[in-house]
Amino acid sequence: MQKYSIFSLARNALSGHKNWTRAWKSPPLRDRYEVIIIGAGGHGLATAYYLAKEHGITDVAVLDRGWLGGGNIARNTVTIRSNYLRDESIPFYVKSVSLFEGLTKELNFNMMHSKRTMIDVVHNYPKMRELRRRQLTMDIYNSTYDNISTEEVRRRVPALTGGGPGSRLPVIGGMVHTDAGVNRHDAVAWGYARAADSHGVEMHEQTPVLSLIRGSDGAISGVQTSRGVVHAKKVVVAVSGHTTTLTETAGLRLPLRTMNLTAFVSEPVKPLVDVIVNCPDLGFYFSQSDKGEMVIGGAPDSGQSFRRDIKQHVFEDTVGAMLELFPSFKKLKLLRQWGGHLDITHDASPIMDETDVPGLFVTAGWWGGYKAIPAGGLTLAHHVATGRPHPLMEKFTVKRFKNLDFIMETGTTTAR
Ligand SMILES: Cc1cc2nc3c(=O)[nH]c(=O)nc-3n(C[C@H](O)[C@H](O)[C@H](O)COP(=O)(O)OP(=O)(O)OC[C@H]3O[C@@H](n4cnc5c(N)ncnc54)[C@H](O)[C@@H]3O)c2cc1C
């Protein structure tokens, strides 16, 4: 793998940037691999990388129907955090956040990682009690979460001028999560792809998988793509919002529904907030990008949908809520808006498991799955390579829905 550094940048500048080697190759598609990964998003690429790096499994093809990193990894608001509620979840996200912090070095790719703290703005006592409960569990796993006063919230977020004592929803305090951060989503996809390629993993873009193929023994035997059949005894489905459309081709039904989640950004402005602000009671959050844009997200549209644009009423609800607390933002001009689709489980926790179809693995149900990419890839690769679930993800099974053994994280996501 070509080393990226200040020296290689200077060297290549002298030759007009014409001699960089390609970040990943485009080999011909073979008809058989040891492992096929469907989906060149964050989870698919991270799984490919850790399969090669940690387990020496390099006969791997990652197939994507579009271009690499063009799915939800390109559409999210890049918030990375570990402030979850359950014992099953927190250690997994703590691991993921720590892997993110070392990713620039690990992949030799600048992630522009910025550990910048998240502040939850709280308006009601039941929510405050729930967050304090999270704090106590998070303490056990060394994830930071501290209670702060309303004055401290306002000191740290000066643009928060609404929510005063006479308002509809007065602010009553906040929580600070210093482990939270943001980084560059494209870099995560490209960094994992480049590093996986250097180990011999193949990436095949513009290769939609049309259906999954099972052998006479019922186990997975390969996939039908638009470019022909490709065989493998292990297939990983990492297609985010499209999981059920693929798994149903193998006769497998999963407890997932697909929902539309949207985001929008303002024009760039001077530095205004240096933390991620989350307002769970009002259903919106935002951070300021390095370019100065306010990157704003809201709650998902509650109906099932595969749309990728933004519904006007969802947009208006989010903007209306935001202006209640940040009235000065009404002067901001909207630069762009977009949406993506997530497949969500009933308990808002992921499914990472080998399914009832032997050899068929699924990583799905990622509501806030960007933050989970490094740990998701690391632990799923372990499961695929060894046949045993990694301890950090062993509870995220499919069968928990049969046993009603839910990992309820519904309150820890942005929802109204
Ligand atoms: C607006 C929005 C904001 C979000 N904000 C955050 C956030 O702040 N923090 C956070 O943690 N998470 C966030 N998320 C969620 C996060 O983006 C997703 O959970 C995560 O990206 C999903 O994993 P992925 O990267 O592997 O998916 P994707 O990038 O969607 O990868 C799946 C890939 O599968 C491919 N594919 C689909 N079907 C097929 C097929 N049949 N054959 C071949 N390839 C196929 C797609 O082309 C795609 O490239 C947000 C999502 C959205 C939409």
Ligand as a Chemical Component Dictionary entry (heavy atoms), coordinates in Angstrom:
data_LIG
# 
_chem_comp.id                   LIG 
_chem_comp.type                 NON-POLYMER 
_chem_comp.pdbx_formal_charge   0 
_chem_comp.three_letter_code    LIG 
# 
loop_
_chem_comp_atom.comp_id 
_chem_comp_atom.atom_id 
_chem_comp_atom.alt_atom_id 
_chem_comp_atom.type_symbol 
_chem_comp_atom.charge 
_chem_comp_atom.model_Cartn_x 
_chem_comp_atom.model_Cartn_y 
_chem_comp_atom.model_Cartn_z 
_chem_comp_atom.pdbx_ordinal 
LIG C1  C1  C 0 -29.496 11.093 7.268  1  
LIG C2  C2  C 0 -28.745 10.065 8.068  2  
LIG C3  C3  C 0 -28.001 10.463 9.178  3  
LIG C4  C4  C 0 -27.316 9.514  9.937  4  
LIG N1  N1  N 0 -26.529 9.954  10.967 5  
LIG C5  C5  C 0 -25.800 9.065  11.676 6  
LIG C6  C6  C 0 -24.935 9.515  12.716 7  
LIG O1  O1  O 0 -24.807 10.717 12.965 8  
LIG N2  N2  N 0 -24.239 8.583  13.417 9  
LIG C7  C7  C 0 -24.355 7.246  13.159 10 
LIG O2  O2  O 0 -23.725 6.448  13.852 11 
LIG N3  N3  N 0 -25.130 6.794  12.143 12 
LIG C8  C8  C 0 -25.859 7.660  11.399 13 
LIG N4  N4  N 0 -26.648 7.224  10.363 14 
LIG C9  C9  C 0 -26.746 5.781  10.104 15 
LIG C10 C10 C 0 -25.583 5.231  9.281  16 
LIG O3  O3  O 0 -25.359 6.023  8.138  17 
LIG C11 C11 C 0 -25.895 3.804  8.860  18 
LIG O4  O4  O 0 -26.353 3.051  9.962  19 
LIG C12 C12 C 0 -24.650 3.099  8.320  20 
LIG O5  O5  O 0 -24.005 3.882  7.356  21 
LIG C13 C13 C 0 -25.094 1.768  7.700  22 
LIG O6  O6  O 0 -24.013 0.962  7.394  23 
LIG P1  P1  P 0 -23.175 0.990  6.015  24 
LIG O7  O7  O 0 -22.257 2.148  6.043  25 
LIG O8  O8  O 0 -22.578 -0.347 5.865  26 
LIG O9  O9  O 0 -24.351 1.183  4.934  27 
LIG P2  P2  P 0 -24.278 1.719  3.443  28 
LIG O10 O10 O 0 -23.246 2.760  3.250  29 
LIG O11 O11 O 0 -25.683 2.026  3.053  30 
LIG O12 O12 O 0 -23.757 0.419  2.655  31 
LIG C14 C14 C 0 -24.601 -0.539 2.069  32 
LIG C15 C15 C 0 -24.163 -0.751 0.638  33 
LIG O13 O13 O 0 -24.902 -1.835 0.114  34 
LIG C16 C16 C 0 -25.103 -1.602 -1.274 35 
LIG N5  N5  N 0 -26.205 -2.455 -1.735 36 
LIG C17 C17 C 0 -27.520 -2.374 -1.402 37 
LIG N6  N6  N 0 -28.201 -3.347 -2.022 38 
LIG C18 C18 C 0 -27.314 -4.061 -2.764 39 
LIG C19 C19 C 0 -27.407 -5.180 -3.623 40 
LIG N7  N7  N 0 -28.563 -5.788 -3.873 41 
LIG N8  N8  N 0 -26.274 -5.634 -4.224 42 
LIG C20 C20 C 0 -25.070 -5.034 -3.998 43 
LIG N9  N9  N 0 -24.927 -3.975 -3.179 44 
LIG C21 C21 C 0 -26.031 -3.484 -2.571 45 
LIG C22 C22 C 0 -25.402 -0.100 -1.351 46 
LIG O14 O14 O 0 -25.132 0.410  -2.641 47 
LIG C23 C23 C 0 -24.451 0.460  -0.276 48 
LIG O15 O15 O 0 -23.232 0.933  -0.831 49 
LIG C24 C24 C 0 -27.367 8.134  9.586  50 
LIG C25 C25 C 0 -28.085 7.735  8.459  51 
LIG C26 C26 C 0 -28.764 8.684  7.700  52 
LIG C27 C27 C 0 -29.525 8.230  6.487  53 
# 
loop_
_chem_comp_bond.comp_id 
_chem_comp_bond.atom_id_1 
_chem_comp_bond.atom_id_2 
_chem_comp_bond.value_order 
_chem_comp_bond.pdbx_ordinal 
LIG C1  C2  SING 1  
LIG C2  C3  SING 2  
LIG C2  C26 DOUB 3  
LIG C3  C4  DOUB 4  
LIG C4  N1  SING 5  
LIG C4  C24 SING 6  
LIG N1  C5  DOUB 7  
LIG C5  C6  SING 8  
LIG C5  C8  SING 9  
LIG C6  O1  DOUB 10 
LIG C6  N2  SING 11 
LIG N2  C7  SING 12 
LIG C7  O2  DOUB 13 
LIG C7  N3  SING 14 
LIG N3  C8  DOUB 15 
LIG C8  N4  SING 16 
LIG N4  C9  SING 17 
LIG N4  C24 SING 18 
LIG C9  C10 SING 19 
LIG C10 O3  SING 20 
LIG C10 C11 SING 21 
LIG C11 O4  SING 22 
LIG C11 C12 SING 23 
LIG C12 O5  SING 24 
LIG C12 C13 SING 25 
LIG C13 O6  SING 26 
LIG O6  P1  SING 27 
LIG P1  O7  DOUB 28 
LIG P1  O8  SING 29 
LIG P1  O9  SING 30 
LIG O9  P2  SING 31 
LIG P2  O10 DOUB 32 
LIG P2  O11 SING 33 
LIG P2  O12 SING 34 
LIG O12 C14 SING 35 
LIG C14 C15 SING 36 
LIG C15 O13 SING 37 
LIG C15 C23 SING 38 
LIG O13 C16 SING 39 
LIG C16 N5  SING 40 
LIG C16 C22 SING 41 
LIG N5  C17 SING 42 
LIG N5  C21 SING 43 
LIG C17 N6  DOUB 44 
LIG N6  C18 SING 45 
LIG C18 C19 SING 46 
LIG C18 C21 DOUB 47 
LIG C19 N7  SING 48 
LIG C19 N8  DOUB 49 
LIG N8  C20 SING 50 
LIG C20 N9  DOUB 51 
LIG N9  C21 SING 52 
LIG C22 O14 SING 53 
LIG C22 C23 SING 54 
LIG C23 O15 SING 55 
LIG C24 C25 DOUB 56 
LIG C25 C26 SING 57 
LIG C26 C27 SING 58 
# 
